[in-house]
Amino acid sequence: MKTLLSLPLALVLIFGAVSCDTEDDANNAFNNTSSTNNVNNTTATNNTNNNAGLLYGTLTVSATTASYHGMYAPANVAVLWIMKADGTFVQTLYLAQRFYGMYLDEWLSDSGWDDTDAVTQASRMSHGTITGTWNLNGVEPGEYEFWAEFTEDNRAGRNDHGTITLDGTAVTATAEVTTTFPSLTATFTPAAR
């Protein structure tokens, strides 16, 4: 009849109970499990290190905002984010809002309020330049959109966007100038590798 040997609780929780005739059998079962896990981890790591053609560096987006004389002007809520050209949300870079982010309609529609890894702060009390950075760590080359939006009201405000093609070389792109966004640029700086 097989007996369950005493194993520390942590091993039982991690590897499950092992039924063995002797302590040597238990040690062999444990060593085989560890060896298998190490092989699998090595294989998985090797498969994910194939990064040929992926981009590394930073994309810095800067927007200068100007009032449209909304109800709470010059106070406003504002956001910067990145989209793929196919309409897929990538990342929020900067979000300034305390309670009124719900009025950033375009960003909410694109992101679903995803502000993961964004620089965040309370609502802005005046206009000026806002900046956000996307750290590209193995990103596919291609066409990306950089977006900016703000509102001075309890409703949708103004937004603007431009397109930048990332192919591994340093590049700056500028969106069309508007009265509420006198400047909106994106600059890609490749990482030294």
Secondary structure, DSSP 8 states (H G I E B T S, - for coil): --EE----HHHHHHH---EESSHHHHHHHHHHHHHHHHHHHHHHHHHHT--TT-EEEEEEEEEE------TTTT-BEEEEEEEETTS-EEEEEEEE-SS-GGG-HHHHHHHSS--TT-EEES-BSS--EEEEEEEEEEE--EEEEEEEEEESSSS--EEEEEEEEESSS-EEEE----SS-SEEEEEEEE---
